[in-house]
């Protein structure tokens, strides 16, 4: 049995990609620094392409509860699977959470989960 490619490919990606800093600042009532999902994916793109890694995601569960005066509290359990050229993969299950007043709740949850 041959060794699955995903482990070496992910190690190579980790060797090429530095930590993604929190280079943006919020403009809302509460001030904080953050990294966007675009920052994360842009940092990973070249290394993923070079080492033949791609990512799929699956929302395993999603709950919503209204918080009076704040919006809708979303929690999503997301499984991210990283794949190599030989079909081998490794998965990670992560929770994403947000409070959203519009229609972007599940997207925000998935973004936070991936950044985590």
ABEGO torsion letter per residue (X at the ends): XBBBAAAAAAAAAAAABBBBBBABBBABABBBBBBBAAAAAAAAAAAAAAAGBBBBBBBABBBBBBBBGAEBBBBBBBBBBBBBAAGBBBBBBBBBBBBBABAAAAAAAAAAAAAX
